[in-house]
Amino acid sequence: MAACTSVPAPAARKKLVKRSGPDRSQTLRRLSQALFLLLNIWIGVQFYRFVLYYEIGSRGLAPSRPPGVEGWLPIASLMNLKVLLATGELPGVHPAGLFLLIAFLAMSWVARKSFCSWLCPVGTISEYLSKLGRRLFKRSLRLPRWLDIGLRGIKYLLFGLFLYAVVSMPVEGIRQFLSGPYGLLDDVKMLNFFRTLTATGAVVIAFLVLASVFIENFWCRYLCPYGAFLGLAALASPLRIRRDPSSCIDCDKCTKACPSQLPVAQLITIQSAECTSCMHCVASCPAAGALAMTAPGRRRVPAWAVAVTVAFLFLGVYGYAQWTGHWRTDLPDRVYRELIPRANEFQHP
C-alpha cells in the first residue's frame, strides 16, 4: 500500500542548522483531537438520554436525537453512498452518516488520512494508550517487519469484505434494509451492544486496550476498515511529507517518531496509504528545512493550514447538509415509541 522514493544516505554527516522557532503542529493536532472527542462524548450522552426517554415510556418533550451519532455507522453510510452514486438521491434515513463519510473522504483526498490523526476519537484514545505504555514501560513494542506488514493487510481485507457486501446489494435491497426495523435502529443496537456487553465483547475490548498500550496504534494500524478506506482515498492527495537530503543530518529521529513506522529518513517523499498526516516526523526533525508537508511544486504546507483544511471541510459539509435539510433522520414520535423498547428483538436480516 506504499509507493515511495528513496535515495542513498550521504556518506558524511551535515552540519545541523536548527529551526528558528518551536514546531506547534502537535499542539494544534491535540487541540483538534480534544475538541472532537468532547463533541463525541456530548453526542453519546445526548443519544443515551434520547434512547432512555423512549425505553421508559416518558411523556412530554423528548430529548433531541443527535444526528452525529450516525458517524459511528460506517456500513450504513457506505450503503447510502452507493445509493447516492447509483441514483443521485440523498437518503432520508441516516443522512448525517453519509455526509460525515463524504467529509472524511474529502479530508483524505485533500490532506491525506488526516481524519485518523486529527479527529478520530478511537485514534485519539489509541494514541494516548500507547503514550501510557511508553510512560510505564519506557518503550513501545515493534513487531518484526514481516509480521507487521502481514497484519496491516487485515484492515484492507476487512474493508474489501464490507465493500463487496455493499456493492453486491441492489439499490432497492439497501433501501428496504435501511427502512426496516433493524436499519432504523442500528444506532440504538450499537448503543445496546456496549450497555449489555457480553463476556466475549468484554474480552475483545480488553484485548484491544492492552494491545494498544504495548503496540502503538494497534487498532488503527491493523484492524480499522474505515481507516483502510480513507488510506486508499489518501493516495490521490496532493500533499506529501518530503525530505530534503541536502538539509537532512541523518539523525533518524523522524523514522523513530512516525507512529505508522514508515522509514521517513530513507525516503524523499512519503506516499504511503499508512501516512496519517500527523506530522510527528516534522515536529521531531531538528534540522531547518529538512522535512515538511508539501503541496505540488514543493510548496511547504504549515500545520495550521492542515488544521484549517480539516475544520473547513468538516464544518462546510455539515453546514451544507443542514442548509439543504439533509442532516436529520426525521421519524415520527410513534415509530420511536414502538421500536426502541423492542430494539433487541430485531436481528440482522
Backbone torsions as a table, in degrees:
resi	resn	phi	psi	omega
1	MET	NA	11.2	-177.5
2	ALA	-124.7	146.1	174.4
3	ALA	-138.7	108.8	-172.8
4	CYS	-133.6	161.4	179.8
5	THR	-113.7	128.0	-178.4
6	SER	-118.9	159.8	176.3
7	VAL	-135.7	155.3	177.0
8	PRO	-64.3	142.9	177.9
9	ALA	-70.4	139.9	178.9
10	PRO	-64.8	152.4	-175.0
11	ALA	-71.9	-36.1	-175.7
12	ALA	-113.1	151.1	178.0
13	ARG	-75.1	147.9	179.1
14	LYS	-97.0	160.8	178.5
15	LYS	-71.4	134.2	-179.2
16	LEU	-75.2	125.0	171.4
17	VAL	-111.6	109.1	-173.5
18	LYS	-73.3	157.5	176.5
19	ARG	-64.6	156.2	179.2
20	SER	-80.0	-20.7	-178.4
21	GLY	-155.0	169.2	-179.0
22	PRO	-69.8	149.7	176.0
23	ASP	-83.8	128.7	-176.4
24	ARG	-109.3	13.3	-176.1
25	SER	-62.2	-40.0	-176.1
26	GLN	-74.5	-29.7	174.4
27	THR	-64.5	-44.4	177.8
28	LEU	-63.5	-42.4	-177.3
29	ARG	-67.1	-42.6	179.6
30	ARG	-65.9	-36.0	176.2
31	LEU	-63.6	-43.5	178.2
32	SER	-62.0	-44.3	178.5
33	GLN	-60.8	-45.1	-177.1
34	ALA	-63.5	-43.2	-179.2
35	LEU	-64.5	-42.0	-178.8
36	PHE	-71.4	-34.4	176.9
37	LEU	-65.6	-43.1	177.5
38	LEU	-62.6	-39.5	177.3
39	LEU	-60.6	-42.7	-179.7
40	ASN	-70.3	-33.3	175.2
41	ILE	-64.4	-43.2	177.6
42	TRP	-61.3	-43.5	178.6
43	ILE	-59.9	-44.0	-179.1
44	GLY	-62.9	-43.7	179.2
45	VAL	-65.2	-44.2	-179.2
46	GLN	-64.8	-39.2	179.9
47	PHE	-69.0	-38.7	177.2
48	TYR	-61.4	-43.0	177.8
49	ARG	-62.1	-39.9	179.5
50	PHE	-62.4	-47.9	-178.7
51	VAL	-67.0	-43.3	-179.0
52	LEU	-61.3	-36.4	179.3
53	TYR	-56.4	-44.9	-177.9
54	TYR	-80.9	-28.5	179.3
55	GLU	-66.4	-38.1	-177.3
56	ILE	-93.5	2.5	176.4
57	GLY	68.9	37.8	-180.0
58	SER	-66.6	159.7	176.3
59	ARG	-117.8	168.6	-178.6
60	GLY	94.7	-162.7	-175.7
61	LEU	-75.0	121.6	-178.3
62	ALA	-77.4	146.1	171.5
63	PRO	-59.4	145.0	-179.3
64	SER	-73.1	143.4	176.9
65	ARG	-81.1	121.1	-179.2
66	PRO	-75.2	115.3	-178.9
67	PRO	-59.4	-25.3	-178.3
68	GLY	-60.0	-17.8	178.4
69	VAL	-61.9	-22.8	-179.6
70	GLU	-68.7	-14.9	174.4
71	GLY	-64.4	-17.8	177.8
72	TRP	-92.2	12.2	179.6
73	LEU	-119.4	68.3	-173.1
74	PRO	-64.5	-32.1	-178.3
75	ILE	-70.1	-44.3	176.5
76	ALA	-61.2	-37.4	178.3
77	SER	-65.4	-40.4	178.5
78	LEU	-66.1	-37.4	175.6
79	MET	-61.5	-46.7	179.4
80	ASN	-64.8	-32.6	176.9
81	LEU	-64.9	-39.7	177.9
82	LYS	-63.1	-43.7	179.5
83	VAL	-61.9	-41.9	179.2
84	LEU	-62.1	-45.4	-178.7
85	LEU	-68.5	-33.3	-176.6
86	ALA	-80.8	-33.1	-172.5
87	THR	-121.6	-17.6	-175.4
88	GLY	78.5	7.2	-177.4
89	GLU	-99.1	136.5	175.9
90	LEU	-84.8	145.6	-173.6
91	PRO	-79.3	157.1	173.2
92	GLY	-97.2	-19.3	178.9
93	VAL	-109.1	125.6	-179.9
94	HIS	57.9	45.2	178.9
95	PRO	-68.5	-31.2	-179.0
96	ALA	-61.8	-38.4	178.0
97	GLY	-60.6	-40.3	177.8
98	LEU	-62.6	-47.5	-178.0
99	PHE	-67.3	-34.2	176.0
100	LEU	-66.6	-40.4	176.2
101	LEU	-61.0	-43.0	178.2
102	ILE	-61.4	-41.9	179.2
103	ALA	-62.6	-43.3	-177.8
104	PHE	-71.0	-34.8	174.7
105	LEU	-65.9	-40.6	178.6
106	ALA	-62.1	-40.3	176.3
107	MET	-59.6	-40.6	-179.1
108	SER	-67.6	-41.4	179.1
109	TRP	-65.3	-34.9	-175.5
110	VAL	-92.2	-46.3	-171.3
111	ALA	-125.8	39.4	-179.5
112	ARG	58.1	-159.1	-172.8
113	LYS	-81.8	52.1	-171.8
114	SER	-69.3	-26.5	178.1
115	PHE	-56.2	-40.8	-173.8
116	CYS	-64.2	-37.3	-175.3
117	SER	-104.1	-15.3	-178.7
118	TRP	-105.1	-23.8	-174.5
119	LEU	-129.3	-44.4	-167.4
120	CYS	-52.3	120.1	179.6
121	PRO	-64.5	-34.6	177.6
122	VAL	-66.7	-41.1	176.4
123	GLY	-62.7	-39.0	178.5
124	THR	-62.8	-48.3	180.0
125	ILE	-62.3	-43.4	179.3
126	SER	-60.9	-41.9	-180.0
127	GLU	-61.5	-43.3	-177.7
128	TYR	-75.9	-25.9	172.4
129	LEU	-65.9	-40.0	178.7
130	SER	-69.2	-33.2	175.1
131	LYS	-64.7	-39.2	176.0
132	LEU	-60.9	-42.7	178.5
133	GLY	-61.2	-42.7	179.3
134	ARG	-66.5	-35.3	178.8
135	ARG	-68.2	-39.0	-178.1
136	LEU	-77.0	-40.6	-171.6
137	PHE	-114.6	3.0	174.8
138	LYS	68.3	5.5	178.9
139	ARG	-167.5	163.1	171.9
140	SER	-107.3	148.8	179.1
141	LEU	-78.3	127.6	176.6
142	ARG	-110.4	120.9	-178.6
143	LEU	-73.8	155.0	174.6
144	PRO	-55.3	147.1	-174.3
145	ARG	-56.7	-40.7	-177.8
146	TRP	-64.7	-38.2	179.4
147	LEU	-74.2	-39.7	179.6
148	ASP	-60.3	-46.0	-179.6
149	ILE	-65.1	-40.9	178.6
150	GLY	-63.5	-43.1	179.5
151	LEU	-68.3	-33.9	178.1
152	ARG	-59.6	-29.2	-179.3
153	GLY	-69.1	-16.8	-177.2
154	ILE	-61.9	-42.9	-176.7
155	LYS	-67.4	-32.1	176.5
156	TYR	-72.2	-34.9	176.0
157	LEU	-65.4	-44.6	178.3
158	LEU	-61.1	-44.3	178.4
159	PHE	-62.5	-40.7	178.8
160	GLY	-61.2	-38.9	178.6
161	LEU	-66.5	-44.1	178.6
162	PHE	-64.1	-42.4	-179.7
163	LEU	-63.2	-42.4	178.7
164	TYR	-61.4	-43.4	-179.2
165	ALA	-61.7	-41.7	-178.2
166	VAL	-72.9	-44.3	-178.6
167	VAL	-64.1	-34.6	-177.5
168	SER	-77.2	-13.9	178.1
169	MET	-80.4	132.2	174.9
170	PRO	-68.3	156.2	-178.6
171	VAL	-56.8	-44.1	-179.0
172	GLU	-64.9	-35.0	177.0
173	GLY	-64.3	-39.3	177.1
174	ILE	-63.9	-43.5	179.6
175	ARG	-61.6	-43.9	179.9
176	GLN	-65.0	-39.1	179.9
177	PHE	-64.3	-48.7	-175.7
178	LEU	-71.2	-25.7	179.5
179	SER	-91.9	-4.5	175.9
180	GLY	-81.2	171.5	-177.3
181	PRO	-55.8	-42.8	-178.7
182	TYR	-65.3	-46.0	-179.4
183	GLY	-64.0	-38.0	178.9
184	LEU	-67.8	-28.7	-173.1
185	LEU	-112.2	16.9	-176.9
186	ASP	-65.1	-26.1	174.3
187	ASP	-70.2	-38.6	177.6
188	VAL	-66.6	-40.4	179.9
189	LYS	-67.2	-33.8	175.0
190	MET	-63.0	-44.3	177.1
191	LEU	-61.5	-43.8	-178.5
192	ASN	-65.7	-28.1	176.6
193	PHE	-58.6	-42.9	-179.3
194	PHE	-80.8	-29.7	179.4
195	ARG	-72.4	-32.5	-179.2
196	THR	-119.5	53.4	-173.6
197	LEU	-62.3	126.3	177.8
198	THR	-78.6	168.8	178.3
199	ALA	-61.0	-40.3	179.1
200	THR	-63.8	-44.8	178.5
201	GLY	-61.5	-41.2	179.8
202	ALA	-64.5	-40.2	179.2
203	VAL	-64.9	-42.7	-179.8
204	VAL	-63.1	-46.1	-179.7
205	ILE	-64.9	-40.7	177.9
206	ALA	-62.2	-39.7	178.1
207	PHE	-62.9	-44.2	-179.2
208	LEU	-64.5	-39.0	178.1
209	VAL	-64.2	-48.9	-179.4
210	LEU	-63.9	-41.8	179.2
211	ALA	-62.3	-36.2	179.6
212	SER	-70.4	-27.1	176.2
213	VAL	-68.8	-39.5	-174.9
214	PHE	-92.1	-31.9	-177.1
215	ILE	-120.5	121.3	-174.0
216	GLU	-59.6	128.0	175.8
217	ASN	54.0	46.6	-173.5
218	PHE	-58.2	-51.6	-178.3
219	TRP	-62.9	-49.8	-176.3
220	CYS	-63.8	-38.2	-173.6
221	ARG	-74.6	-36.8	-170.8
222	TYR	-115.5	-25.8	-166.4
223	LEU	-123.4	-14.9	-170.9
224	CYS	-81.0	107.0	179.3
225	PRO	-68.7	-29.5	177.7
226	TYR	-63.2	-43.6	177.4
227	GLY	-64.6	-34.6	176.9
228	ALA	-62.5	-43.8	178.5
229	PHE	-59.9	-47.9	-178.7
230	LEU	-67.0	-34.2	178.1
231	GLY	-65.1	-40.2	177.2
232	LEU	-65.3	-39.7	176.7
233	ALA	-64.6	-33.6	-177.0
234	ALA	-68.9	-16.7	177.9
235	LEU	-62.0	-22.2	178.9
236	ALA	-89.7	-0.4	-177.4
237	SER	-68.2	141.1	177.5
238	PRO	-78.6	-12.1	-178.7
239	LEU	-84.6	144.5	178.2
240	ARG	-145.0	144.4	163.9
241	ILE	-76.6	125.8	-177.0
242	ARG	-125.3	136.5	177.4
243	ARG	-106.3	134.6	177.4
244	ASP	-98.2	105.9	-176.8
245	PRO	-59.8	-28.6	-178.1
246	SER	-72.3	-22.5	178.5
247	SER	-101.9	-18.9	-176.9
248	CYS	-67.6	136.9	179.0
249	ILE	-103.9	8.3	175.6
250	ASP	58.2	40.6	178.9
251	CYS	-82.9	-16.5	176.9
252	ASP	70.6	11.2	-179.1
253	LYS	-66.5	-32.1	-178.7
254	CYS	-66.0	-41.3	178.2
255	THR	-64.4	-42.8	179.7
256	LYS	-66.1	-30.0	-177.8
257	ALA	-81.9	-23.0	-173.7
258	CYS	-65.3	117.6	179.7
259	PRO	-69.3	-18.1	177.7
260	SER	-93.2	3.6	177.3
261	GLN	57.6	38.5	175.4
262	LEU	-83.9	142.3	-177.7
263	PRO	-79.4	66.8	-172.8
264	VAL	-57.1	-41.2	-175.0
265	ALA	-68.6	-13.3	-179.1
266	GLN	-102.2	0.9	-172.3
267	LEU	-121.3	161.4	173.4
268	ILE	-92.3	-48.7	177.5
269	THR	-128.4	145.9	177.5
270	ILE	-102.5	112.1	-178.9
271	GLN	-117.5	12.9	-174.3
272	SER	-69.9	146.4	172.9
273	ALA	-67.4	-12.9	179.7
274	GLU	-84.3	-14.6	-179.1
275	CYS	-70.9	124.0	-176.6
276	THR	-102.1	9.5	179.0
277	SER	61.9	27.9	-178.4
278	CYS	-74.8	-23.1	178.2
279	MET	66.6	21.2	173.2
280	HIS	-58.1	-41.8	-177.5
281	CYS	-63.9	-41.5	179.3
282	VAL	-64.5	-43.0	-178.8
283	ALA	-64.8	-30.3	-176.4
284	SER	-84.8	-14.4	-174.9
285	CYS	-74.4	124.1	-178.9
286	PRO	-87.9	-10.0	-174.1
287	ALA	-96.7	128.4	-179.2
288	ALA	-62.9	127.6	174.5
289	GLY	77.8	3.8	-175.8
290	ALA	-80.2	-29.9	-174.0
291	LEU	-144.5	136.9	-179.3
292	ALA	-161.7	155.1	166.6
293	MET	-78.3	130.3	-175.3
294	THR	-130.1	152.8	172.9
295	ALA	-102.3	174.7	177.2
296	PRO	-53.2	142.6	-175.7
297	GLY	86.2	8.9	179.7
298	ARG	61.3	26.0	175.6
299	ARG	-75.3	130.5	-176.9
300	ARG	-73.3	138.7	179.7
301	VAL	-114.3	111.4	-179.3
302	PRO	-71.3	162.8	-178.1
303	ALA	-61.6	-36.1	-179.1
304	TRP	-63.9	-30.6	178.8
305	ALA	-69.4	-37.1	175.4
306	VAL	-64.7	-44.3	179.5
307	ALA	-61.6	-43.4	179.5
308	VAL	-64.8	-40.4	179.2
309	THR	-62.4	-45.2	179.1
310	VAL	-61.6	-46.5	-179.3
311	ALA	-65.8	-41.9	-178.6
312	PHE	-62.9	-44.9	-178.9
313	LEU	-68.2	-41.9	179.8
314	PHE	-63.9	-51.8	-177.7
315	LEU	-71.1	-33.3	179.8
316	GLY	-66.2	-45.5	178.9
317	VAL	-67.3	-41.7	176.8
318	TYR	-60.0	-46.2	180.0
319	GLY	-62.4	-40.0	179.3
320	TYR	-63.9	-44.8	-179.7
321	ALA	-62.3	-40.6	177.9
322	GLN	-65.2	-45.1	-175.8
323	TRP	-64.0	-36.1	-178.2
324	THR	-89.7	-1.6	179.4
325	GLY	75.5	28.1	-178.9
326	HIS	-120.4	38.7	-179.4
327	TRP	-107.1	-38.5	-173.8
328	ARG	-99.9	145.8	169.2
329	THR	-88.4	106.0	-175.8
330	ASP	-96.7	102.4	175.6
331	LEU	-116.2	146.6	178.7
332	PRO	-61.0	149.4	179.0
333	ASP	-55.3	-37.2	-177.3
334	ARG	-64.7	-30.3	179.1
335	VAL	-67.2	-45.2	177.7
336	TYR	-63.9	-40.1	-178.9
337	ARG	-65.2	-32.8	-179.2
338	GLU	-80.2	-40.4	-169.0
339	LEU	-92.9	-40.9	-173.0
340	ILE	-59.8	-44.6	178.0
341	PRO	-62.6	-19.7	-178.3
342	ARG	-107.2	18.1	-171.8
343	ALA	-55.4	-39.6	-176.7
344	ASN	-73.1	-8.8	177.4
345	GLU	-77.6	-22.6	-172.8
346	PHE	-91.3	124.9	179.7
347	GLN	-108.0	159.6	-179.2
348	HIS	-60.8	129.0	-178.4
349	PRO	-58.9	NA	NA
